[in-house]
Amino acid sequence: MEGLREEFEETQIKVSESVFLIQDMVNELQHIALRPSIYHADEYFDIMIEGERREKQPGWQQRIKSIEDVK
């Protein structure tokens, strides 16, 4: 059980890092394009949650919980 908890925490950290990296990339692209920000951080998370709900791939409920925790 402890091993699974550690694996979950590591995965959660990786997801958080990926979300922030994606956000940085989008912001950089918007800056390069000289366009105003389209979405706020909360809106990005909401879009990700809706995508998970739509696709319902294995583990989707846990991914939604992780996204909500980061949000």
TIVEX-866091 format. One record per residue: z, x, y of N, C-alpha, C in turn. Coordinates in Angstrom, 1 decimal, padded with zeros to 4 digits. Each point is the difference from the previous one (the first is absolute). Layout:
REM TIVEX-866091
+--------+--------+--------+--------+--------+--------+--------+--------+--------+
!    npz !    npx !    npy !   capz !   capx !   capy !    cpz !    cpx !    cpy !
+--------+--------+--------+--------+--------+--------+--------+--------+--------+
!      Z !      X !      Y !      Z !      X !      Y !      Z !      X !      Y !
...
+--------+--------+--------+--------+--------+--------+--------+--------+--------+
REM end
This chain:
REM TIVEX-866091
+--------+--------+--------+--------+--------+--------+--------+--------+--------+
!    npz !    npx !    npy !   capz !   capx !   capy !    cpz !    cpx !    cpy !
+--------+--------+--------+--------+--------+--------+--------+--------+--------+
!  000.0 !  000.8 ! -001.2 !  000.0 ! -000.8 !  001.2 !  000.0 !  000.9 !  001.3 !
!  000.8 !  001.0 ! -000.1 !  000.1 !  000.9 !  001.2 ! -001.4 !  000.7 !  000.3 !
! -000.7 !  000.3 ! -001.1 ! -001.3 !  000.6 !  000.1 ! -001.0 ! -000.9 !  000.7 !
!  000.1 ! -001.3 ! -000.4 ! -000.9 ! -001.0 !  000.7 !  000.4 ! -000.2 !  001.4 !
!  001.2 !  000.1 !  000.3 !  000.5 ! -000.2 !  001.4 ! -000.6 !  001.2 !  000.9 !
!  000.1 !  001.2 ! -000.6 ! -000.5 !  001.2 !  000.8 ! -001.5 ! -000.1 !  000.1 !
! -000.7 ! -000.4 ! -001.0 ! -001.4 ! -000.2 !  000.1 ! -000.4 ! -001.0 !  001.0 !
!  000.7 ! -001.1 !  000.0 ! -000.2 ! -001.1 !  001.0 !  000.2 !  000.6 !  001.4 !
!  001.1 !  000.7 !  000.3 !  000.3 !  000.5 !  001.3 ! -001.1 !  001.0 !  000.4 !
! -000.5 !  000.8 ! -000.9 ! -001.0 !  001.0 !  000.3 ! -001.3 ! -000.8 !  000.4 !
! -000.3 ! -001.0 ! -000.8 ! -001.2 ! -000.8 !  000.3 !  000.1 ! -000.7 !  001.4 !
!  001.2 ! -000.5 !  000.2 !  000.2 ! -000.7 !  001.3 ! -000.2 !  001.0 !  001.2 !
!  000.5 !  001.2 ! -000.2 ! -000.2 !  001.0 !  001.1 ! -001.5 !  000.3 !  000.1 !
! -000.7 !  000.2 ! -001.1 ! -001.5 !  000.3 !  000.1 ! -000.7 ! -001.2 !  000.7 !
!  000.4 ! -001.2 ! -000.3 ! -000.7 ! -001.2 !  000.6 !  000.3 !  000.1 !  001.5 !
!  001.2 !  000.2 !  000.4 !  000.4 !  000.1 !  001.4 ! -000.8 !  001.1 !  000.7 !
! -000.1 !  001.1 ! -000.6 ! -000.8 !  001.1 !  000.6 ! -001.5 ! -000.4 !  000.2 !
! -000.5 ! -000.6 ! -001.1 ! -001.4 ! -000.4 !  000.1 ! -000.3 ! -001.0 !  001.1 !
!  001.0 ! -001.0 !  000.1 ! -000.2 ! -001.0 !  001.1 !  000.0 !  000.7 !  001.3 !
!  000.9 !  000.9 !  000.3 !  000.0 !  000.6 !  001.3 ! -001.2 !  000.9 !  000.2 !
! -000.5 !  000.7 ! -001.1 ! -001.2 !  000.8 !  000.1 ! -001.2 ! -000.9 !  000.4 !
! -000.1 ! -001.2 ! -000.7 ! -001.1 ! -000.9 !  000.3 !  000.1 ! -000.5 !  001.4 !
!  001.2 ! -000.3 !  000.5 !  000.2 ! -000.5 !  001.3 ! -000.5 !  001.1 !  001.0 !
!  000.4 !  001.3 ! -000.2 ! -000.4 !  001.1 !  000.9 ! -001.5 !  000.1 !  000.0 !
! -000.6 ! -000.1 ! -001.2 ! -001.5 !  000.1 !  000.0 ! -000.7 ! -001.1 !  000.7 !
!  000.5 ! -001.2 ! -000.1 ! -000.6 ! -001.1 !  000.7 !  000.2 !  000.2 !  001.5 !
!  001.2 !  000.4 !  000.4 !  000.2 !  000.2 !  001.4 ! -000.9 !  001.1 !  000.6 !
! -000.2 !  001.0 ! -000.8 ! -000.9 !  001.1 !  000.4 ! -001.4 ! -000.5 !  000.1 !
! -000.5 ! -000.8 ! -000.9 ! -001.3 ! -000.5 !  000.0 ! -000.2 ! -000.9 !  001.3 !
!  001.0 ! -000.8 !  000.2 ! -000.1 ! -000.9 !  001.2 !  000.0 !  000.8 !  001.3 !
!  000.8 !  001.1 !  000.0 !  000.0 !  000.9 !  001.2 ! -001.4 !  000.6 !  000.2 !
! -000.6 !  000.5 ! -001.1 ! -001.3 !  000.6 !  000.1 ! -001.0 ! -001.0 !  000.4 !
!  000.1 ! -001.2 ! -000.4 ! -001.0 ! -001.1 !  000.3 !  000.3 ! -000.5 !  001.4 !
!  001.1 !  000.4 !  000.6 !  000.4 ! -000.5 !  001.4 !  000.2 ! -001.5 !  000.0 !
!  000.5 ! -000.5 ! -001.1 !  000.3 ! -001.4 !  000.0 !  001.5 ! -000.3 !  000.0 !
!  000.4 ! -001.1 !  000.5 !  001.5 ! -000.3 !  000.0 !  000.4 ! -000.3 ! -001.5 !
!  001.3 !  000.2 ! -000.2 !  000.6 ! -000.3 ! -001.3 ! -000.3 ! -001.4 ! -000.4 !
! -000.5 ! -000.2 ! -001.2 ! -000.3 ! -001.3 ! -000.5 !  001.3 ! -000.7 ! -000.6 !
!  000.7 !  000.7 ! -000.8 !  001.2 ! -000.5 ! -000.6 !  001.3 !  000.8 !  000.3 !
!  001.1 ! -000.7 !  000.0 !  001.3 !  000.7 !  000.1 !  000.4 !  000.4 ! -001.5 !
!  001.0 !  000.8 ! -000.1 !  000.5 !  000.5 ! -001.3 !  000.3 ! -001.2 ! -000.9 !
!  000.7 ! -001.0 !  000.5 !  000.4 ! -001.2 ! -000.7 ! -001.2 ! -000.7 ! -000.6 !
! -001.0 ! -000.1 !  000.8 ! -001.2 ! -000.7 ! -000.4 ! -000.7 !  000.8 ! -001.2 !
!  000.0 !  001.3 !  000.0 ! -000.5 !  000.8 ! -001.1 !  000.7 ! -000.3 ! -001.3 !
!  001.4 ! -000.1 !  000.1 !  000.8 ! -000.3 ! -001.1 ! -000.3 ! -001.4 ! -000.5 !
! -000.1 ! -001.0 !  000.9 ! -000.3 ! -001.3 ! -000.4 ! -001.4 ! -000.1 ! -000.8 !
! -001.0 !  000.7 !  000.5 ! -001.3 !  000.1 ! -000.6 !  000.1 !  000.5 ! -001.4 !
!  000.8 !  001.1 ! -000.2 !  000.2 !  000.6 ! -001.3 !  000.7 ! -000.9 ! -000.9 !
!  001.0 ! -000.8 !  000.5 !  000.7 ! -000.9 ! -000.9 ! -000.9 ! -001.1 ! -000.4 !
! -000.8 ! -000.6 !  000.9 ! -000.9 ! -001.0 ! -000.4 ! -001.1 !  000.5 ! -001.0 !
! -000.4 !  001.2 !  000.1 ! -000.9 !  000.6 ! -000.9 !  000.6 !  000.1 ! -001.4 !
!  001.2 !  000.4 ! -000.1 !  000.7 !  000.0 ! -001.3 !  000.2 ! -001.4 ! -000.6 !
!  000.3 ! -000.9 !  000.8 !  000.2 ! -001.4 ! -000.5 ! -001.3 ! -000.6 ! -000.5 !
! -001.1 !  000.4 !  000.7 ! -001.3 ! -000.5 ! -000.4 ! -000.5 !  000.6 ! -001.4 !
!  000.2 !  001.4 ! -000.1 ! -000.5 !  000.7 ! -001.1 !  000.9 ! -000.2 ! -001.3 !
!  001.3 !  000.0 !  000.2 !  001.0 ! -000.2 ! -001.0 ! -000.2 !  001.0 ! -001.2 !
! -000.3 !  001.2 !  000.4 ! -000.1 !  001.1 ! -001.1 !  001.4 !  000.3 ! -000.5 !
!  000.1 !  000.5 ! -001.2 !  001.4 !  000.3 ! -000.6 !  000.9 !  000.7 !  000.9 !
!  001.2 ! -000.5 !  000.2 !  000.9 !  000.6 !  000.9 ! -000.1 ! -000.4 !  001.5 !
! -000.8 ! -001.1 !  000.2 ! -000.2 ! -000.4 !  001.4 !  001.3 ! -000.5 !  000.7 !
!  000.9 ! -000.6 ! -000.7 !  001.2 ! -000.5 !  000.6 !  000.8 !  001.1 !  000.5 !
!  000.1 !  001.1 ! -000.8 !  000.8 !  001.1 !  000.4 ! -000.6 !  000.8 !  001.2 !
! -001.3 !  000.0 !  000.0 ! -000.7 !  000.7 !  001.1 !  000.2 ! -000.8 !  001.3 !
!  000.0 ! -001.3 ! -000.1 !  000.3 ! -000.9 !  001.2 !  001.4 !  000.3 !  000.5 !
!  001.0 !  000.1 ! -001.0 !  001.3 !  000.3 !  000.4 !  000.1 !  001.3 !  000.7 !
! -000.7 !  001.0 ! -000.5 !  000.0 !  001.3 !  000.6 ! -000.6 !  000.0 !  001.4 !
! -001.1 ! -000.7 !  000.2 ! -000.6 ! -000.1 !  001.3 !  001.0 ! -000.7 !  001.0 !
!  000.6 ! -001.0 ! -000.5 !  000.9 ! -000.7 !  000.9 !  001.2 !  000.8 !  000.3 !
!  000.5 !  000.9 ! -000.9 !  001.1 !  000.9 !  000.3 ! -000.5 !  001.0 !  001.1 !
! -001.2 !  000.5 ! -000.1 ! -000.5 !  001.0 !  001.0 ! -000.2 ! -000.7 !  001.3 !
! -000.4 ! -001.3 !  000.0 ! -000.3 ! -000.7 !  001.2 !  001.3 ! -000.3 !  000.7 !
+--------+--------+--------+--------+--------+--------+--------+--------+--------+
REM end
